[in-house]
Amino acid sequence: MSDIVDNRREKLVDTIKRILDSTQSARFAVGYFFVSGLTAV
């Protein structure tokens, strides 16, 4: 698995949901952001 999620093979929201239960912190770097994406998370 790559550390980069580009929404082509795997959706960012799916990655976030999978890893958040097993981590104490997370960092995100995004090129652009839609409010609808925040709603999905």
PyMOL Python script that loads the backbone (N, CA, C, O; Angstrom):
from pymol import cmd

cmd.read_pdbstr("""\
ATOM      1  N   MET A   1       0.850  -1.194   0.000  1.00  0.00           N
ATOM      2  CA  MET A   1       0.000   0.000   0.000  1.00  0.00           C
ATOM      3  C   MET A   1       0.881   1.237   0.000  1.00  0.00           C
ATOM      4  O   MET A   1       1.874   1.293   0.725  1.00  0.00           O
ATOM      5  N   SER A   2       0.532   2.214  -0.793  1.00  0.00           N
ATOM      6  CA  SER A   2       1.258   3.468  -0.874  1.00  0.00           C
ATOM      7  C   SER A   2       0.797   4.414   0.227  1.00  0.00           C
ATOM      8  O   SER A   2      -0.316   4.282   0.737  1.00  0.00           O
ATOM      9  N   ASP A   3       1.640   5.358   0.591  1.00  0.00           N
ATOM     10  CA  ASP A   3       1.253   6.386   1.546  1.00  0.00           C
ATOM     11  C   ASP A   3       0.433   7.483   0.887  1.00  0.00           C
ATOM     12  O   ASP A   3      -0.104   8.357   1.568  1.00  0.00           O
ATOM     13  N   ILE A   4       0.335   7.440  -0.427  1.00  0.00           N
ATOM     14  CA  ILE A   4      -0.414   8.450  -1.177  1.00  0.00           C
ATOM     15  C   ILE A   4      -1.719   7.844  -1.668  1.00  0.00           C
ATOM     16  O   ILE A   4      -1.728   6.782  -2.290  1.00  0.00           O
ATOM     17  N   VAL A   5      -2.818   8.526  -1.382  1.00  0.00           N
ATOM     18  CA  VAL A   5      -4.135   8.084  -1.848  1.00  0.00           C
ATOM     19  C   VAL A   5      -4.619   9.116  -2.850  1.00  0.00           C
ATOM     20  O   VAL A   5      -4.801  10.284  -2.504  1.00  0.00           O
ATOM     21  N   ASP A   6      -4.830   8.690  -4.099  1.00  0.00           N
ATOM     22  CA  ASP A   6      -5.216   9.647  -5.144  1.00  0.00           C
ATOM     23  C   ASP A   6      -6.643   9.443  -5.659  1.00  0.00           C
ATOM     24  O   ASP A   6      -7.029  10.037  -6.665  1.00  0.00           O
ATOM     25  N   ASN A   7      -7.420   8.610  -4.977  1.00  0.00           N
ATOM     26  CA  ASN A   7      -8.817   8.340  -5.324  1.00  0.00           C
ATOM     27  C   ASN A   7      -8.992   7.574  -6.624  1.00  0.00           C
ATOM     28  O   ASN A   7     -10.118   7.449  -7.106  1.00  0.00           O
ATOM     29  N   ARG A   8      -7.921   7.060  -7.205  1.00  0.00           N
ATOM     30  CA  ARG A   8      -8.056   6.261  -8.427  1.00  0.00           C
ATOM     31  C   ARG A   8      -8.306   4.799  -8.093  1.00  0.00           C
ATOM     32  O   ARG A   8      -9.266   4.204  -8.583  1.00  0.00           O
ATOM     33  N   ARG A   9      -7.451   4.219  -7.265  1.00  0.00           N
ATOM     34  CA  ARG A   9      -7.607   2.809  -6.878  1.00  0.00           C
ATOM     35  C   ARG A   9      -8.329   2.663  -5.553  1.00  0.00           C
ATOM     36  O   ARG A   9      -9.054   1.691  -5.338  1.00  0.00           O
ATOM     37  N   GLU A  10      -8.137   3.604  -4.683  1.00  0.00           N
ATOM     38  CA  GLU A  10      -8.744   3.559  -3.353  1.00  0.00           C
ATOM     39  C   GLU A  10      -9.206   4.965  -2.993  1.00  0.00           C
ATOM     40  O   GLU A  10      -8.487   5.934  -3.239  1.00  0.00           O
ATOM     41  N   LYS A  11     -10.380   5.085  -2.420  1.00  0.00           N
ATOM     42  CA  LYS A  11     -10.922   6.390  -2.042  1.00  0.00           C
ATOM     43  C   LYS A  11     -10.343   6.824  -0.701  1.00  0.00           C
ATOM     44  O   LYS A  11     -10.168   6.004   0.201  1.00  0.00           O
ATOM     45  N   LEU A  12     -10.049   8.105  -0.574  1.00  0.00           N
ATOM     46  CA  LEU A  12      -9.493   8.644   0.660  1.00  0.00           C
ATOM     47  C   LEU A  12     -10.409   8.374   1.845  1.00  0.00           C
ATOM     48  O   LEU A  12      -9.935   8.022   2.925  1.00  0.00           O
ATOM     49  N   VAL A  13     -11.701   8.533   1.659  1.00  0.00           N
ATOM     50  CA  VAL A  13     -12.635   8.318   2.767  1.00  0.00           C
ATOM     51  C   VAL A  13     -12.551   6.880   3.275  1.00  0.00           C
ATOM     52  O   VAL A  13     -12.646   6.653   4.481  1.00  0.00           O
ATOM     53  N   ASP A  14     -12.379   5.917   2.392  1.00  0.00           N
ATOM     54  CA  ASP A  14     -12.257   4.518   2.808  1.00  0.00           C
ATOM     55  C   ASP A  14     -10.966   4.285   3.591  1.00  0.00           C
ATOM     56  O   ASP A  14     -10.953   3.540   4.571  1.00  0.00           O
ATOM     57  N   THR A  15      -9.893   4.919   3.157  1.00  0.00           N
ATOM     58  CA  THR A  15      -8.617   4.805   3.855  1.00  0.00           C
ATOM     59  C   THR A  15      -8.710   5.414   5.248  1.00  0.00           C
ATOM     60  O   THR A  15      -8.238   4.826   6.221  1.00  0.00           O
ATOM     61  N   ILE A  16      -9.311   6.580   5.341  1.00  0.00           N
ATOM     62  CA  ILE A  16      -9.457   7.252   6.636  1.00  0.00           C
ATOM     63  C   ILE A  16     -10.275   6.392   7.596  1.00  0.00           C
ATOM     64  O   ILE A  16      -9.891   6.202   8.750  1.00  0.00           O
ATOM     65  N   LYS A  17     -11.393   5.880   7.117  1.00  0.00           N
ATOM     66  CA  LYS A  17     -12.239   5.049   7.981  1.00  0.00           C
ATOM     67  C   LYS A  17     -11.501   3.807   8.469  1.00  0.00           C
ATOM     68  O   LYS A  17     -11.705   3.368   9.600  1.00  0.00           O
ATOM     69  N   ARG A  18     -10.643   3.238   7.618  1.00  0.00           N
ATOM     70  CA  ARG A  18      -9.922   2.023   7.975  1.00  0.00           C
ATOM     71  C   ARG A  18      -8.839   2.284   9.017  1.00  0.00           C
ATOM     72  O   ARG A  18      -8.648   1.457   9.909  1.00  0.00           O
ATOM     73  N   ILE A  19      -8.129   3.402   8.935  1.00  0.00           N
ATOM     74  CA  ILE A  19      -6.980   3.608   9.810  1.00  0.00           C
ATOM     75  C   ILE A  19      -7.259   4.422  11.066  1.00  0.00           C
ATOM     76  O   ILE A  19      -6.471   4.354  12.009  1.00  0.00           O
ATOM     77  N   LEU A  20      -8.333   5.183  11.121  1.00  0.00           N
ATOM     78  CA  LEU A  20      -8.541   6.072  12.262  1.00  0.00           C
ATOM     79  C   LEU A  20      -8.718   5.336  13.586  1.00  0.00           C
ATOM     80  O   LEU A  20      -8.319   5.864  14.624  1.00  0.00           O
ATOM     81  N   ASP A  21      -9.291   4.155  13.591  1.00  0.00           N
ATOM     82  CA  ASP A  21      -9.454   3.420  14.842  1.00  0.00           C
ATOM     83  C   ASP A  21      -8.128   2.930  15.418  1.00  0.00           C
ATOM     84  O   ASP A  21      -8.050   2.617  16.606  1.00  0.00           O
ATOM     85  N   SER A  22      -7.094   2.861  14.598  1.00  0.00           N
ATOM     86  CA  SER A  22      -5.824   2.308  15.069  1.00  0.00           C
ATOM     87  C   SER A  22      -4.711   3.350  15.168  1.00  0.00           C
ATOM     88  O   SER A  22      -3.539   2.984  15.254  1.00  0.00           O
ATOM     89  N   THR A  23      -5.051   4.634  15.159  1.00  0.00           N
ATOM     90  CA  THR A  23      -4.026   5.663  15.232  1.00  0.00           C
ATOM     91  C   THR A  23      -4.444   6.762  16.201  1.00  0.00           C
ATOM     92  O   THR A  23      -5.632   6.950  16.466  1.00  0.00           O
ATOM     93  N   GLN A  24      -3.468   7.478  16.723  1.00  0.00           N
ATOM     94  CA  GLN A  24      -3.751   8.573  17.645  1.00  0.00           C
ATOM     95  C   GLN A  24      -3.762   9.922  16.939  1.00  0.00           C
ATOM     96  O   GLN A  24      -4.296  10.894  17.473  1.00  0.00           O
ATOM     97  N   SER A  25      -3.179   9.994  15.741  1.00  0.00           N
ATOM     98  CA  SER A  25      -3.161  11.249  14.998  1.00  0.00           C
ATOM     99  C   SER A  25      -3.074  10.955  13.506  1.00  0.00           C
ATOM    100  O   SER A  25      -2.711   9.852  13.096  1.00  0.00           O
ATOM    101  N   ALA A  26      -3.409  11.946  12.711  1.00  0.00           N
ATOM    102  CA  ALA A  26      -3.339  11.815  11.258  1.00  0.00           C
ATOM    103  C   ALA A  26      -3.046  13.187  10.664  1.00  0.00           C
ATOM    104  O   ALA A  26      -3.440  14.215  11.215  1.00  0.00           O
ATOM    105  N   ARG A  27      -2.358  13.184   9.551  1.00  0.00           N
ATOM    106  CA  ARG A  27      -2.051  14.426   8.831  1.00  0.00           C
ATOM    107  C   ARG A  27      -2.500  14.265   7.390  1.00  0.00           C
ATOM    108  O   ARG A  27      -2.369  13.189   6.807  1.00  0.00           O
ATOM    109  N   PHE A  28      -3.023  15.325   6.824  1.00  0.00           N
ATOM    110  CA  PHE A  28      -3.535  15.297   5.464  1.00  0.00           C
ATOM    111  C   PHE A  28      -2.978  16.471   4.680  1.00  0.00           C
ATOM    112  O   PHE A  28      -2.947  17.598   5.173  1.00  0.00           O
ATOM    113  N   ALA A  29      -2.543  16.205   3.472  1.00  0.00           N
ATOM    114  CA  ALA A  29      -2.133  17.252   2.543  1.00  0.00           C
ATOM    115  C   ALA A  29      -3.008  17.089   1.310  1.00  0.00           C
ATOM    116  O   ALA A  29      -2.994  16.038   0.669  1.00  0.00           O
ATOM    117  N   VAL A  30      -3.760  18.116   0.980  1.00  0.00           N
ATOM    118  CA  VAL A  30      -4.670  18.032  -0.159  1.00  0.00           C
ATOM    119  C   VAL A  30      -4.431  19.192  -1.102  1.00  0.00           C
ATOM    120  O   VAL A  30      -4.090  20.297  -0.680  1.00  0.00           O
ATOM    121  N   GLY A  31      -4.616  18.926  -2.385  1.00  0.00           N
ATOM    122  CA  GLY A  31      -4.454  19.967  -3.394  1.00  0.00           C
ATOM    123  C   GLY A  31      -5.694  20.837  -3.527  1.00  0.00           C
ATOM    124  O   GLY A  31      -5.598  22.019  -3.854  1.00  0.00           O
ATOM    125  N   TYR A  32      -6.841  20.259  -3.276  1.00  0.00           N
ATOM    126  CA  TYR A  32      -8.097  21.001  -3.282  1.00  0.00           C
ATOM    127  C   TYR A  32      -9.069  20.264  -2.390  1.00  0.00           C
ATOM    128  O   TYR A  32      -8.879  19.085  -2.091  1.00  0.00           O
ATOM    129  N   PHE A  33     -10.097  20.948  -1.970  1.00  0.00           N
ATOM    130  CA  PHE A  33     -10.993  20.373  -0.975  1.00  0.00           C
ATOM    131  C   PHE A  33     -12.418  20.806  -1.259  1.00  0.00           C
ATOM    132  O   PHE A  33     -12.683  21.977  -1.532  1.00  0.00           O
ATOM    133  N   PHE A  34     -13.342  19.837  -1.190  1.00  0.00           N
ATOM    134  CA  PHE A  34     -14.754  20.136  -1.325  1.00  0.00           C
ATOM    135  C   PHE A  34     -15.459  19.834  -0.005  1.00  0.00           C
ATOM    136  O   PHE A  34     -15.121  18.857   0.662  1.00  0.00           O
ATOM    137  N   VAL A  35     -16.417  20.647   0.374  1.00  0.00           N
ATOM    138  CA  VAL A  35     -17.174  20.424   1.607  1.00  0.00           C
ATOM    139  C   VAL A  35     -17.847  19.060   1.564  1.00  0.00           C
ATOM    140  O   VAL A  35     -17.980  18.416   2.604  1.00  0.00           O
ATOM    141  N   SER A  36     -18.273  18.604   0.398  1.00  0.00           N
ATOM    142  CA  SER A  36     -18.891  17.291   0.289  1.00  0.00           C
ATOM    143  C   SER A  36     -17.929  16.185   0.724  1.00  0.00           C
ATOM    144  O   SER A  36     -18.371  15.148   1.218  1.00  0.00           O
ATOM    145  N   GLY A  37     -16.634  16.387   0.551  1.00  0.00           N
ATOM    146  CA  GLY A  37     -15.648  15.417   1.018  1.00  0.00           C
ATOM    147  C   GLY A  37     -15.603  15.353   2.529  1.00  0.00           C
ATOM    148  O   GLY A  37     -15.461  14.273   3.101  1.00  0.00           O
ATOM    149  N   LEU A  38     -15.720  16.488   3.176  1.00  0.00           N
ATOM    150  CA  LEU A  38     -15.758  16.516   4.642  1.00  0.00           C
ATOM    151  C   LEU A  38     -16.994  15.798   5.148  1.00  0.00           C
ATOM    152  O   LEU A  38     -16.922  15.092   6.154  1.00  0.00           O
ATOM    153  N   THR A  39     -18.105  15.957   4.488  1.00  0.00           N
ATOM    154  CA  THR A  39     -19.333  15.274   4.871  1.00  0.00           C
ATOM    155  C   THR A  39     -19.155  13.757   4.815  1.00  0.00           C
ATOM    156  O   THR A  39     -19.685  13.047   5.669  1.00  0.00           O
ATOM    157  N   ALA A  40     -18.431  13.258   3.842  1.00  0.00           N
ATOM    158  CA  ALA A  40     -18.213  11.820   3.707  1.00  0.00           C
ATOM    159  C   ALA A  40     -17.367  11.277   4.858  1.00  0.00           C
ATOM    160  O   ALA A  40     -17.557  10.142   5.294  1.00  0.00           O
ATOM    161  N   VAL A  41     -16.440  12.089   5.342  1.00  0.00           N
ATOM    162  CA  VAL A  41     -15.585  11.657   6.448  1.00  0.00           C
ATOM    163  C   VAL A  41     -16.342  11.767   7.739  1.00  0.00           C
ATOM    164  O   VAL A  41     -15.803  11.450   8.800  1.00  0.00           O
TER     165      VAL A  41
END
""", "prot")
cmd.dss("prot")
cmd.show_as("cartoon", "prot")
cmd.util.cbc("prot")
cmd.orient("prot")
